[in-house]
């Protein structure tokens, strides 16, 4: 029987084993801290920012692995300066007791150190510890390990070059796990204080599409004859608009056509244009639909205003309509990555079929 499994802890057994570790390695204060902190927090919820990844390691591991793990910060948006979706912060492994309750946690157990070996033994089953010691298995992931709403990665090994290769091979997967948790928790947050059910019902009854709408959004403009609805909120400003037309609109589903369509939408927004210099495009998913995504910067033709935007275009076969969903943020001097992603999470609840969770 091991004292620590993926979610449950045998406190008495941990203490018993910790005494052996104390005598053996003479690092009892730190090891005991690791044991104690895992025994009392399983019913608590993770705290702190969702856009910070805490990495704990010894100095040698940080020197070798930091260039690889810090690539998690390569994903982001221009606002107009580049802003990463996630910030990576490094701390000594001894800081684990004070950081183990945060949302995103990566712990590196260097098996060349006594502390790394002790920590790995406390967490891993014997067979996995042996494989890690042989450098044939280096990366472990558990959801809600110490607290709920947490993503926890344990990176283990003796040969740091092999560990580095393992991280390189899985960095996209690590990012995806962090990003999925962000979306899940942030979606809970944006609807925490209620929804604008009356607006959702209005959109369904009038246009036969709808979405979940955060409690403080308002319906700014709607042009039924031109297939356009504009929702927004202020301080800082966040807008989302939905454009649609009957049938398949191939011009909206190309890079140049979507750029022109967005400039048409900018006229509804009043003098908003799309900056050609920083445009990006790729095919992805928007809800259940395959969609062309465009992203970049918008600017105001007459005032000194601008910021990031995201636009999706997709065809809905069930209603034979082509949609363009556009989102933008205006928040000068602020970190806008979370703000824009909140708008995107709300917009992605759009549906063209009756959904009682939204409408009832």
PEHU-V805773 format. One record per residue. N is the residue number from 1. RES is the residue in three letters. SS is DSSP state (a for helix, b for strand, c for the rest). OMEGA is omega in radians with two decimals (999 if undefined). NEAR is the number of other ideal C-beta (glycine too) atoms within 12 Angstrom. Layout:
BEGIN
((N;RES;SS;OMEGA;NEAR) (N;RES;SS;OMEGA;NEAR))
END
This chain:
BEGIN
((1;UNK;c;3.13;14) (2;UNK;c;-3.03;21) (3;UNK;c;-3.11;30) (4;UNK;b;3.01;35) (5;UNK;c;-3.10;20) (6;UNK;c;-3.08;21) (7;UNK;c;-2.96;19) (8;UNK;c;-3.01;20) (9;UNK;b;3.02;28) (10;UNK;c;-2.99;19) (11;UNK;a;-3.11;20) (12;UNK;a;-3.14;14) (13;UNK;a;3.10;21) (14;UNK;a;-3.13;32) (15;UNK;a;-3.14;23) (16;UNK;a;3.14;15) (17;UNK;a;-3.14;26) (18;UNK;a;3.14;33) (19;UNK;a;3.11;18) (20;UNK;a;3.14;20) (21;UNK;a;-3.14;30) (22;UNK;a;-3.10;22) (23;UNK;a;-2.97;12) (24;UNK;a;-3.00;16) (25;UNK;a;3.12;23) (26;UNK;c;3.07;13) (27;UNK;c;-2.97;23) (28;UNK;a;-3.11;22) (29;UNK;a;-3.09;18) (30;UNK;a;-3.12;30) (31;UNK;a;3.12;37) (32;UNK;a;3.10;24) (33;UNK;a;3.12;28) (34;UNK;a;-3.11;39) (35;UNK;a;-3.06;36) (36;UNK;a;-3.05;24) (37;UNK;a;-3.13;30) (38;UNK;c;-2.98;37) (39;UNK;c;-2.92;26) (40;UNK;c;-2.99;17) (41;UNK;c;-3.01;24) (42;UNK;c;3.14;24) (43;UNK;c;-3.10;13) (44;UNK;c;-3.11;17) (45;UNK;b;3.13;18) (46;UNK;c;-3.10;31) (47;UNK;b;3.08;23) (48;UNK;c;-3.09;23) (49;UNK;c;3.08;22) (50;UNK;c;-3.07;35) (51;UNK;c;3.05;34) (52;UNK;b;3.09;30) (53;UNK;b;-3.14;41) (54;UNK;b;3.13;40) (55;UNK;b;-3.13;39) (56;UNK;b;-3.10;40) (57;UNK;b;2.97;41) (58;UNK;c;-3.06;33) (59;UNK;a;-3.12;22) (60;UNK;a;3.13;23) (61;UNK;a;3.13;37) (62;UNK;a;-3.13;27) (63;UNK;a;-3.08;17) (64;UNK;a;-2.94;26) (65;UNK;a;-3.09;40) (66;UNK;a;-3.13;25) (67;UNK;a;-3.12;18) (68;UNK;a;-3.08;32) (69;UNK;a;3.14;39) (70;UNK;a;3.05;23) (71;UNK;a;3.01;23) (72;UNK;a;3.14;39) (73;UNK;a;-3.11;27) (74;UNK;a;3.13;18) (75;UNK;c;3.14;27) (76;UNK;b;-3.11;27) (77;UNK;b;2.97;31) (78;UNK;b;-3.07;26) (79;UNK;c;0.08;33) (80;UNK;c;3.03;20) (81;UNK;c;3.14;19) (82;UNK;b;3.07;18) (83;UNK;b;3.13;27) (84;UNK;b;3.06;25) (85;UNK;c;-3.09;34) (86;UNK;c;3.05;36) (87;UNK;b;3.14;25) (88;UNK;b;3.13;33) (89;UNK;b;-3.09;27) (90;UNK;b;3.11;29) (91;UNK;b;3.03;26) (92;UNK;b;-3.13;26) (93;UNK;a;3.13;40) (94;UNK;a;3.10;24) (95;UNK;a;-3.08;24) (96;UNK;a;-3.14;39) (97;UNK;a;-3.11;28) (98;UNK;a;-3.05;18) (99;UNK;a;-2.98;32) (100;UNK;c;-3.13;38) (101;UNK;c;-3.12;29) (102;UNK;b;-3.00;37) (103;UNK;c;-3.01;38) (104;UNK;b;-3.01;44) (105;UNK;b;3.03;44) (106;UNK;b;-3.13;49) (107;UNK;b;-3.14;48) (108;UNK;b;3.12;46) (109;UNK;b;3.11;41) (110;UNK;b;-3.06;37) (111;UNK;c;2.98;35) (112;UNK;c;3.11;24) (113;UNK;c;-3.12;27) (114;UNK;a;3.14;23) (115;UNK;a;3.11;36) (116;UNK;a;3.12;42) (117;UNK;a;-3.12;28) (118;UNK;a;-3.14;37) (119;UNK;a;-3.14;42) (120;UNK;a;3.12;39) (121;UNK;a;-3.10;34) (122;UNK;a;-3.02;41) (123;UNK;a;-2.99;37) (124;UNK;c;2.94;34) (125;UNK;c;-3.06;20) (126;UNK;a;-3.10;16) (127;UNK;a;3.14;13) (128;UNK;a;3.07;27) (129;UNK;a;3.13;30) (130;UNK;a;3.13;18) (131;UNK;a;3.10;22) (132;UNK;a;3.14;35) (133;UNK;a;3.10;26) (134;UNK;c;3.14;17) (135;UNK;c;3.06;24) (136;UNK;c;3.08;19) (137;UNK;c;-2.98;25) (138;UNK;c;-2.96;38) (139;UNK;b;-3.12;37) (140;UNK;b;-3.12;33) (141;UNK;b;3.05;26) (142;UNK;b;3.03;28) (143;UNK;b;3.07;25) (144;UNK;c;-3.05;26) (145;UNK;c;3.12;35) (146;UNK;c;3.12;40) (147;UNK;c;3.10;29) (148;UNK;b;-3.13;24) (149;UNK;c;-3.13;29) (150;UNK;c;2.91;38) (151;UNK;b;-3.04;39) (152;UNK;b;3.08;40) (153;UNK;b;3.01;38) (154;UNK;b;3.12;41) (155;UNK;b;-2.97;45) (156;UNK;b;3.02;44) (157;UNK;b;3.08;40) (158;UNK;c;-3.12;26) (159;UNK;c;-3.04;22) (160;UNK;a;3.07;32) (161;UNK;a;3.08;17) (162;UNK;a;3.09;25) (163;UNK;a;3.12;35) (164;UNK;a;3.10;28) (165;UNK;a;3.13;20) (166;UNK;a;3.11;30) (167;UNK;a;3.12;35) (168;UNK;a;-3.12;21) (169;UNK;a;-3.03;15) (170;UNK;a;-3.04;26) (171;UNK;a;3.09;30) (172;UNK;a;3.11;16) (173;UNK;a;3.09;19) (174;UNK;a;3.13;35) (175;UNK;a;-3.11;31) (176;UNK;a;3.13;17) (177;UNK;a;3.11;30) (178;UNK;a;-3.08;39) (179;UNK;a;3.09;28) (180;UNK;a;3.12;22) (181;UNK;a;3.08;33) (182;UNK;a;-3.10;35) (183;UNK;a;-3.13;26) (184;UNK;a;-3.07;23) (185;UNK;a;-3.12;33) (186;UNK;a;3.10;31) (187;UNK;a;3.05;26) (188;UNK;a;-3.08;19) (189;UNK;a;-3.01;22) (190;UNK;a;3.10;34) (191;UNK;c;-3.08;26) (192;UNK;c;-3.05;14) (193;UNK;c;3.06;12) (194;UNK;c;-3.10;16) (195;UNK;b;3.09;26) (196;UNK;c;-3.09;28) (197;UNK;a;-3.13;24) (198;UNK;a;3.10;19) (199;UNK;a;3.12;34) (200;UNK;a;3.13;36) (201;UNK;a;3.12;24) (202;UNK;a;-3.13;23) (203;UNK;a;-3.13;34) (204;UNK;a;-3.09;27) (205;UNK;a;-3.06;15) (206;UNK;a;-3.00;19) (207;UNK;a;-3.12;29) (208;UNK;c;2.83;27) (209;UNK;c;3.13;34) (210;UNK;b;3.08;35) (211;UNK;c;2.97;43) (212;UNK;c;-3.07;33) (213;UNK;c;-3.13;37) (214;UNK;b;-2.94;32) (215;UNK;c;-3.04;20) (216;UNK;c;3.02;21) (217;UNK;c;3.08;36) (218;UNK;b;3.07;23) (219;UNK;b;-3.03;27) (220;UNK;b;-3.14;22) (221;UNK;b;2.98;21) (222;UNK;b;3.12;23) (223;UNK;b;-3.07;21) (224;UNK;a;-3.09;17) (225;UNK;a;-3.14;9) (226;UNK;a;3.09;18) (227;UNK;c;-3.11;29) (228;UNK;b;3.05;30) (229;UNK;b;-3.06;39) (230;UNK;b;3.11;33) (231;UNK;b;3.13;37) (232;UNK;b;3.04;31) (233;UNK;b;-3.05;28) (234;UNK;c;2.95;16) (235;UNK;c;-0.15;13) (236;UNK;c;-3.03;25) (237;UNK;b;3.04;31) (238;UNK;b;-3.10;40) (239;UNK;b;2.97;41) (240;UNK;b;3.10;45) (241;UNK;b;3.08;42) (242;UNK;b;3.04;46) (243;UNK;b;3.12;37) (244;UNK;b;3.10;36) (245;UNK;b;-3.14;26) (246;UNK;b;3.09;14) (247;UNK;c;3.12;17) (248;UNK;c;-3.11;19) (249;UNK;c;-3.07;26) (250;UNK;a;-3.13;16) (251;UNK;a;3.10;20) (252;UNK;a;-3.03;35) (253;UNK;a;3.04;28) (254;UNK;c;-3.10;18) (255;UNK;a;-3.12;25) (256;UNK;a;-3.14;19) (257;UNK;a;3.13;22) (258;UNK;a;3.07;40) (259;UNK;a;3.13;31) (260;UNK;a;3.12;23) (261;UNK;a;-3.13;36) (262;UNK;a;3.06;41) (263;UNK;a;3.02;28) (264;UNK;a;3.10;27) (265;UNK;a;3.13;39) (266;UNK;a;3.08;30) (267;UNK;a;3.03;22) (268;UNK;a;3.12;27) (269;UNK;c;-3.11;32) (270;UNK;c;2.98;17) (271;UNK;c;3.07;16) (272;UNK;b;3.12;31) (273;UNK;b;3.14;28) (274;UNK;b;-3.13;37) (275;UNK;c;-3.10;27) (276;UNK;a;-2.96;18) (277;UNK;a;-2.99;14) (278;UNK;a;-3.10;23) (279;UNK;c;3.02;25) (280;UNK;b;-3.12;25) (281;UNK;b;2.88;24) (282;UNK;b;3.11;17) (283;UNK;b;-3.08;18) (284;UNK;b;3.10;21) (285;UNK;b;2.97;14) (286;UNK;b;-3.00;34) (287;UNK;c;-3.13;26) (288;UNK;c;-3.01;18) (289;UNK;b;2.92;29) (290;UNK;b;-2.97;18) (291;UNK;b;2.96;31) (292;UNK;b;3.14;36) (293;UNK;b;3.03;32) (294;UNK;b;3.12;42) (295;UNK;b;-3.13;36) (296;UNK;b;-3.10;32) (297;UNK;b;3.02;33) (298;UNK;b;3.07;40) (299;UNK;b;3.11;27) (300;UNK;b;-3.07;22) (301;UNK;c;-3.02;18) (302;UNK;c;-3.10;10) (303;UNK;c;3.12;13) (304;UNK;c;-3.12;10) (305;UNK;c;3.10;23) (306;UNK;b;-3.14;31) (307;UNK;b;-3.10;40) (308;UNK;b;3.05;45) (309;UNK;b;3.01;49) (310;UNK;b;3.11;48) (311;UNK;b;3.07;47) (312;UNK;b;3.03;41) (313;UNK;b;-3.13;41) (314;UNK;b;3.12;37) (315;UNK;b;3.11;28) (316;UNK;b;-3.08;32) (317;UNK;c;-3.03;16) (318;UNK;c;3.12;16) (319;UNK;c;-3.14;23) (320;UNK;c;3.10;16) (321;UNK;b;3.02;27) (322;UNK;b;-3.08;33) (323;UNK;b;2.93;44) (324;UNK;b;3.14;45) (325;UNK;b;-3.05;44) (326;UNK;b;-3.13;47) (327;UNK;b;3.05;44) (328;UNK;b;-3.14;45) (329;UNK;b;2.98;39) (330;UNK;b;-3.09;33) (331;UNK;c;-3.07;27) (332;UNK;c;3.10;21) (333;UNK;c;-3.11;11) (334;UNK;c;3.00;20) (335;UNK;c;-2.97;27) (336;UNK;c;-3.07;37) (337;UNK;a;-3.12;35) (338;UNK;a;-3.13;34) (339;UNK;a;-3.12;38) (340;UNK;a;3.14;40) (341;UNK;a;3.04;35) (342;UNK;a;3.10;36) (343;UNK;a;-3.13;42) (344;UNK;a;3.12;40) (345;UNK;a;3.09;35) (346;UNK;a;-3.10;41) (347;UNK;a;-3.10;42) (348;UNK;c;3.00;30) (349;UNK;c;-3.13;33) (350;UNK;c;3.12;41) (351;UNK;b;3.06;30) (352;UNK;c;3.04;30) (353;UNK;c;-3.08;19) (354;UNK;c;-3.14;18) (355;UNK;c;-3.11;23) (356;UNK;a;3.12;13) (357;UNK;a;3.14;16) (358;UNK;a;-2.91;27) (359;UNK;a;-3.08;26) (360;UNK;c;999;12))
END
